């Protein structure tokens, strides 16, 4: 359930963790059995607190229900590059 907190649409972090758990479980199983399968998970960057908010630093992190905004995508690029480097994928 979403509520409106000023301009910020919010949802509890626990709700998101529960909703994504089945998919993350499958990804974890595949990742542990296939040496060339890696999972980049930016969830902690997208929802760092106990409540997930559509806005960070006064800007929307989503452009719709499924796609990150351009600025948030760019902000995550350093985390993705670090992930690729750590897994020797660059």
SULMOLIN-V80671 format. One record per residue. N is the residue number from 1. RES is the residue in three letters. PSI is psi as a letter, one per 20 degrees, with the letter a starting at -180 (none if undefined). Layout:
N:RES:PSI
N:RES:PSI
//
This chain:
1:UNK:p
2:UNK:q
3:UNK:r
4:UNK:p
5:UNK:n
6:UNK:c
7:UNK:j
8:UNK:o
9:UNK:p
10:UNK:r
11:UNK:q
12:UNK:p
13:UNK:h
14:UNK:h
15:UNK:g
16:UNK:g
17:UNK:g
18:UNK:g
19:UNK:h
20:UNK:i
21:UNK:g
22:UNK:g
23:UNK:g
24:UNK:h
25:UNK:g
26:UNK:g
27:UNK:h
28:UNK:g
29:UNK:g
30:UNK:g
31:UNK:h
32:UNK:i
33:UNK:i
34:UNK:o
35:UNK:h
36:UNK:k
37:UNK:p
38:UNK:q
39:UNK:o
40:UNK:o
41:UNK:n
42:UNK:j
43:UNK:g
44:UNK:h
45:UNK:h
46:UNK:h
47:UNK:m
48:UNK:i
49:UNK:a
50:UNK:i
51:UNK:p
52:UNK:p
53:UNK:q
54:UNK:i
55:UNK:p
56:UNK:p
57:UNK:k
58:UNK:j
59:UNK:q
60:UNK:p
61:UNK:i
62:UNK:q
63:UNK:i
64:UNK:a
65:UNK:i
66:UNK:i
67:UNK:p
68:UNK:q
69:UNK:r
70:UNK:g
71:UNK:h
72:UNK:h
73:UNK:g
74:UNK:h
75:UNK:h
76:UNK:i
77:UNK:h
78:UNK:h
79:UNK:h
80:UNK:g
81:UNK:h
82:UNK:g
83:UNK:g
84:UNK:g
85:UNK:g
86:UNK:h
87:UNK:j
88:UNK:l
89:UNK:j
90:UNK:none
//
